[in-house]
Amino acid sequence: MYHHVKKLMFTVRVDEPDPRFGNMLLEQFGGANGELAAAMQYSIQGLNCEDPDRKDLLMDIGTEELSHLEIVGTLARMHLQPTKFDRQAAEADPLVAIAGGGGVNLFNSQGNAWTADYLKITGELDVDLRSNIAAEARAKIVYERLINFCDDAGTKDALQFLMTREITHMKAFALALESMGKPAFSIGRIAPTPGLVDQFFNESTGTGEHGEIDTRGPWNEGNGWVFTESPAIQAEPGASTAIVTESSPPAEQAGLSDLLIDELRDILHAEKQLTKALPKMAEAARFDQLRELFEQHLVETENQVERINECFELLGKTARAKPCKGMMGLVEEGQEVMAEGEEKEDAAADLALIGAAQRVEHYEISAYTTAKNLAQQLRHSAVVALLSKSLAEEENSDQLLNQVARSLMSVAKMPAAIEQLQ
């Protein structure tokens, strides 16, 4: 919830309006490094943030940036004031004078409209914090240049205040990033390719016309760096150091194929058990929505069995099932749930049945994910495609069960609504 207080965060004073400088100020009003961009970037990052502590930080600073926008807008409007009535001043910026009536608008100093393309939002908190540190650094430099081009004392005071707050925010973002305890180059969840990540390519070679030379420093030597000739030079015969291009050795890693086959045989047995269990679950369901969902998933499960058989064919192996003890336990538990449900109210019985079904779905999702990852590592693209399709069906089934569960919870609270599901 926002609340506007009719008071600037920093009192603005302009002794000698300068329309040309007012135009420069628009860079910090509607420009790429301006206050609106910062306010929107931090606030939207905050809305997306699951970390309550750092969400508070982002919303605090995002809100402060709106106050800065008000200061910059007031400064710019005061400097642009002469364009309302003075022809010579208006000629300094016809867009502001004629289209905007001498006031500010969401344009930068070149008249380009503000755009959401300015925002850097990834949804990865550590990546966003790094973007924010860079944004504050860029804004600090813009304010510094504005100060250097300004002759008005009151304006300089306001700009000095705004420039200083950029450093404050930069410090806060840097400490928030540090407090997460993530290694500096641990970005995302997928590890970089070993070897390749430490290769520095010497892409600029020779001596330039102005005396440029090849140099070495901590950015390309020591600390594990492998200084490597440019890929263009490596294309020539006799290149000394090869580029690391694969995330794993071309030769098959020992045991991975056997592990994939083992996983597929386990899944095959699990799915065959489900083709027997799902008709019983459909029969036990009290509400039509849940019954139809079980019947639909039975058809999907039968197709998944066929896909597993096709995977074996692609891998040149016999489609033989291996007893899946995990699924056997889940099916047994489901039978107990159905037996106990005979003495429960309709909604409660079906909610318990959904719980048993979702435990099965999560088990299958884990199994398919493991098998798919193994197939990817072994570069069996056709097998990956088959497993991905079954995995997507399992994930969708889990979501559908969630939807039915929410409906049943409403029914449990409002018995009169039962008829809507029948």
C-alpha positions in Angstrom: 0.0 0.0 0.0 1.4 3.4 -1.0 0.6 6.7 0.6 1.7 10.0 -0.8 2.9 12.6 1.7 2.9 16.2 0.3 6.5 16.8 1.2 9.7 16.1 -0.7 12.3 13.7 0.7 14.8 16.5 0.0 13.7 20.2 -0.3 14.4 21.4 -3.8 15.6 24.9 -4.5 16.3 26.3 -8.0 17.7 29.9 -8.1 18.3 30.1 -11.9 16.2 27.9 -14.1 18.0 26.4 -17.1 15.8 24.7 -19.6 18.7 22.9 -21.3 19.8 21.5 -17.9 16.1 20.6 -17.2 16.3 18.5 -20.4 19.4 16.7 -19.0 17.6 16.0 -15.8 15.0 14.0 -17.7 17.6 11.3 -18.1 17.1 10.5 -14.4 13.4 10.8 -14.7 12.5 8.6 -17.7 15.9 7.2 -18.7 17.4 3.7 -18.6 19.3 4.5 -15.4 16.7 6.8 -13.9 14.6 6.7 -10.7 11.4 5.3 -12.3 13.4 2.3 -13.7 15.0 1.7 -10.3 11.7 2.0 -8.5 10.0 -0.5 -10.8 12.9 -2.9 -10.9 13.3 -3.2 -7.2 9.6 -3.2 -6.4 8.8 -6.0 -9.0 11.8 -8.0 -7.8 10.3 -7.6 -4.3 6.9 -8.8 -5.4 8.5 -11.9 -6.8 10.8 -12.5 -3.8 10.2 -15.6 -1.6 12.8 -14.5 0.9 10.9 -12.3 3.5 14.1 -10.5 4.7 15.4 -9.5 1.3 11.8 -8.8 0.1 11.6 -6.1 2.7 14.9 -4.6 1.5 13.7 -4.5 -2.1 10.4 -2.9 -1.2 12.1 -0.4 1.1 14.5 0.8 -1.5 12.0 0.5 -4.4 9.7 2.8 -2.5 12.5 5.3 -1.7 13.3 5.4 -5.4 9.7 6.7 -6.0 10.5 9.6 -3.6 13.7 10.2 -5.6 11.6 10.3 -8.8 9.5 13.0 -7.2 12.6 15.1 -6.4 14.0 14.7 -9.9 10.7 15.5 -11.4 10.3 18.6 -9.3 13.8 19.7 -10.2 13.3 19.2 -13.9 9.9 21.0 -13.9 11.4 24.0 -12.2 14.3 24.2 -14.7 11.8 23.7 -17.6 9.4 26.4 -16.3 10.6 29.1 -18.8 9.6 26.9 -21.8 6.0 27.6 -20.9 6.2 31.2 -21.9 9.6 32.0 -23.4 10.1 31.3 -27.1 13.9 31.0 -26.9 13.6 28.6 -24.0 11.0 26.6 -25.8 13.3 26.2 -28.7 15.8 24.3 -26.5 13.4 21.4 -26.4 10.2 21.7 -28.6 9.0 18.2 -27.5 8.9 19.3 -23.8 7.6 22.8 -24.7 5.0 22.0 -27.3 3.9 18.4 -26.6 4.4 18.5 -22.9 3.5 22.1 -22.1 6.8 22.7 -20.4 6.4 19.9 -17.9 8.0 16.6 -17.4 6.9 13.3 -19.0 8.3 9.8 -19.1 11.0 10.5 -21.6 14.7 10.5 -21.4 16.9 13.5 -22.4 16.7 12.5 -26.0 12.9 12.3 -26.1 12.7 8.5 -26.1 9.8 7.1 -24.2 10.3 5.1 -21.0 10.1 1.3 -21.5 9.9 -1.7 -19.3 12.9 -3.0 -21.3 15.0 -1.0 -18.9 14.2 -3.4 -16.1 16.5 -6.3 -15.2 14.4 -8.9 -13.5 15.4 -12.6 -13.6 13.6 -14.1 -10.5 16.9 -15.4 -9.2 17.6 -13.3 -6.1 21.4 -13.3 -6.2 21.4 -12.4 -9.9 18.9 -9.6 -9.4 20.9 -8.2 -6.5 24.0 -8.1 -8.7 22.0 -6.2 -11.3 20.8 -3.8 -8.7 24.4 -3.1 -7.6 25.3 -2.3 -11.2 22.2 -0.1 -11.6 23.1 2.0 -8.6 26.6 2.4 -9.9 25.4 3.6 -13.2 22.9 6.0 -11.6 25.7 7.4 -9.4 27.8 8.2 -12.5 24.9 9.9 -14.2 24.3 12.1 -11.1 28.0 12.9 -10.9 28.0 14.1 -14.6 24.8 16.1 -13.9 26.5 17.8 -11.0 29.5 18.6 -13.2 27.3 20.3 -15.8 25.2 22.3 -13.2 25.8 25.9 -12.1 22.8 26.2 -9.7 23.8 25.7 -6.1 20.4 24.5 -4.9 20.2 22.0 -7.7 23.6 20.7 -6.9 22.6 20.2 -3.3 19.7 18.0 -4.4 21.8 16.1 -6.9 24.4 15.5 -4.2 21.8 14.0 -1.9 20.5 11.7 -4.7 24.0 10.6 -5.7 24.8 9.8 -2.1 21.7 7.6 -1.7 22.8 5.6 -4.7 25.9 4.6 -2.7 23.8 3.7 0.3 21.6 1.4 -1.8 24.6 -0.1 -3.4 26.1 -1.0 0.0 22.7 -2.5 1.2 22.4 -4.6 -1.9 26.0 -5.8 -1.6 25.6 -6.8 2.0 22.3 -8.6 1.2 24.1 -10.5 -1.5 27.0 -11.3 0.9 24.6 -12.5 3.6 23.2 -15.1 1.2 26.5 -16.9 1.6 26.7 -17.9 -2.1 30.1 -18.3 -3.8 30.7 -15.3 -6.1 30.3 -17.3 -9.3 27.7 -19.8 -8.2 24.9 -18.6 -10.5 21.8 -20.7 -10.9 21.7 -24.4 -10.3 23.4 -26.0 -13.3 27.1 -26.4 -12.8 29.4 -25.1 -15.6 31.4 -27.4 -17.7 34.6 -28.5 -15.8 37.7 -27.4 -17.6 36.0 -25.1 -20.0 35.1 -22.7 -17.2 38.8 -22.2 -16.4 40.0 -21.6 -20.0 40.9 -18.1 -20.9 40.9 -17.6 -24.7 43.6 -15.2 -26.0 41.3 -13.7 -28.7 43.2 -10.5 -29.3 46.8 -11.1 -30.4 49.8 -9.3 -31.8 50.9 -5.6 -31.3 48.5 -2.8 -32.2 49.2 0.4 -34.1 49.1 2.3 -30.8 51.3 0.0 -28.9 48.7 -2.4 -27.6 50.2 -5.7 -26.5 49.1 -9.1 -25.1 49.0 -8.8 -21.3 48.7 -11.3 -18.4 47.2 -10.7 -15.1 45.0 -12.3 -12.4 42.2 -12.4 -15.0 44.0 -14.8 -17.2 46.9 -16.5 -15.2 47.3 -18.2 -11.9 44.4 -19.4 -9.7 43.6 -22.4 -12.0 43.4 -20.4 -15.3 44.4 -22.2 -18.5 45.7 -19.6 -20.9 44.5 -20.9 -24.3 45.0 -19.8 -27.9 42.0 -18.3 -29.7 39.6 -20.8 -31.2 40.4 -19.3 -34.6 44.1 -20.1 -34.2 43.3 -23.6 -32.8 41.5 -24.4 -36.1 45.0 -24.4 -37.6 47.2 -27.6 -37.5 49.5 -27.9 -34.6 47.3 -26.1 -32.0 48.7 -26.8 -28.6 45.7 -26.7 -26.2 42.3 -28.0 -27.2 39.1 -26.3 -26.3 37.0 -28.2 -23.7 33.7 -28.6 -25.5 31.8 -31.4 -23.8 30.1 -31.4 -20.4 31.2 -35.1 -20.1 33.7 -37.3 -21.8 32.6 -38.6 -25.2 33.2 -42.1 -24.0 30.3 -43.6 -22.0 30.8 -43.2 -18.2 31.1 -46.5 -16.5 27.8 -47.9 -15.2 25.4 -45.2 -16.4 23.8 -47.3 -19.1 23.2 -50.2 -16.6 21.8 -47.7 -14.2 19.4 -46.3 -16.9 18.2 -49.8 -17.8 17.7 -50.6 -14.1 15.6 -47.4 -13.6 13.5 -48.2 -16.7 12.8 -51.7 -15.4 11.8 -50.3 -12.0 9.4 -47.8 -13.7 8.0 -50.5 -16.0 7.0 -52.6 -12.9 5.6 -49.5 -11.1 3.4 -48.5 -14.1 2.1 -52.1 -14.5 1.1 -52.1 -10.8 -0.8 -48.8 -11.4 -2.7 -50.2 -14.3 -4.2 -52.6 -11.8 -4.6 -50.2 -8.9 -6.2 -47.2 -10.8 -9.5 -49.0 -11.7 -10.0 -49.8 -8.0 -9.3 -46.2 -7.1 -11.8 -45.0 -9.7 -14.4 -47.3 -8.3 -13.7 -46.1 -4.7 -14.0 -42.4 -5.6 -17.2 -40.8 -4.5 -17.2 -37.7 -6.7 -17.4 -37.8 -10.5 -14.5 -35.4 -11.0 -12.1 -37.6 -9.1 -13.4 -40.8 -10.7 -13.0 -39.3 -14.2 -9.4 -38.2 -13.4 -8.4 -41.7 -12.3 -10.0 -43.2 -15.5 -8.1 -40.6 -17.6 -4.8 -41.4 -15.9 -5.3 -45.1 -16.4 -5.3 -44.5 -20.2 -2.1 -42.3 -19.8 -0.5 -45.0 -17.7 -1.2 -47.7 -20.3 0.5 -45.4 -22.9 3.4 -44.8 -20.5 4.0 -48.6 -20.4 4.2 -48.6 -24.2 6.7 -45.8 -24.1 8.9 -47.6 -21.6 8.8 -50.7 -23.9 9.8 -48.4 -26.8 12.7 -47.1 -24.7 14.0 -50.6 -24.3 13.7 -51.2 -28.0 15.7 -48.0 -28.8 18.4 -49.1 -26.3 18.5 -52.6 -27.7 17.5 -54.2 -24.4 14.8 -56.7 -23.3 11.7 -55.0 -21.8 11.8 -56.9 -18.5 10.3 -55.4 -15.3 12.1 -55.3 -12.0 10.0 -55.5 -8.8 9.5 -52.0 -7.6 9.2 -52.2 -3.9 8.5 -48.5 -3.5 5.4 -48.7 -5.7 4.3 -51.9 -4.0 4.3 -50.1 -0.7 2.4 -47.1 -2.0 -0.2 -49.4 -3.7 -0.6 -51.3 -0.4 -1.0 -48.0 1.5 -3.7 -46.9 -1.1 -5.6 -50.1 -0.4 -5.7 -49.3 3.3 -6.9 -45.8 2.5 -9.7 -47.2 0.4 -10.7 -49.6 3.1 -10.7 -46.9 5.8 -12.6 -44.6 3.5 -15.7 -46.8 3.6 -16.4 -45.4 7.1 -15.7 -41.7 6.2 -17.8 -38.9 4.8 -17.6 -38.5 1.0 -15.3 -35.5 0.9 -13.0 -36.8 3.6 -12.8 -40.2 1.9 -11.9 -38.7 -1.5 -9.4 -36.3 0.0 -7.6 -39.2 1.7 -7.7 -41.0 -1.7 -6.2 -38.0 -3.4 -3.4 -38.0 -0.8 -2.5 -41.6 -1.6 -2.7 -40.8 -5.4 -0.4 -37.8 -5.0 2.2 -39.8 -3.1 2.2 -42.2 -6.1 2.6 -39.2 -8.6 5.5 -37.7 -6.7 7.2 -41.1 -6.6 6.7 -41.4 -10.4 7.9 -37.9 -11.0 11.1 -38.6 -9.2 11.6 -41.9 -11.1 11.0 -40.3 -14.5 13.2 -37.3 -13.7 16.1 -39.6 -12.8 15.7 -41.8 -15.9 15.4 -38.7 -18.1 18.6 -37.1 -16.7 20.5 -40.4 -17.2 19.3 -40.6 -20.8 20.4 -37.0 -21.4 23.8 -37.6 -20.0 24.2 -40.6 -22.3 22.8 -38.5 -25.2 19.9 -40.8 -26.0 17.7 -38.0 -27.4 14.8 -40.3 -28.5 14.6 -41.9 -25.1 14.7 -38.4 -23.5 11.8 -37.3 -25.6 9.7 -40.4 -24.6 10.5 -40.0 -20.9 9.8 -36.2 -21.0 6.3 -36.8 -22.4 5.5 -39.3 -19.6 7.0 -37.0 -17.0 4.9 -34.1 -18.2 1.7 -36.3 -17.9 2.7 -37.2 -14.3 3.2 -33.5 -13.4 -0.1 -32.5 -15.0 -1.9 -35.3 -13.2 -0.5 -34.1 -9.9 -1.8 -30.6 -10.6 -5.2 -31.9 -11.5 -5.4 -33.8 -8.3 -4.6 -30.5 -6.5 -7.5 -28.8 -8.2 -9.9 -31.6 -7.3 -8.7 -31.5 -3.7 -9.4 -27.7 -3.4 -12.9 -28.3 -4.7 -13.5 -31.1 -2.2 -12.2 -28.9 0.7 -14.8 -26.4 -0.3 -17.4 -29.1 -0.3 -16.4 -30.2 3.2 -17.0 -26.7 4.4 -20.2 -26.2 2.5 -22.2 -29.4 2.2 -24.8 -27.6 0.0 -22.2 -27.3 -2.8 -21.9 -31.1 -3.2 -24.5 -31.1 -6.0 -22.1 -29.0 -8.1 -19.6 -31.9 -8.2 -22.1 -34.8 -8.7 
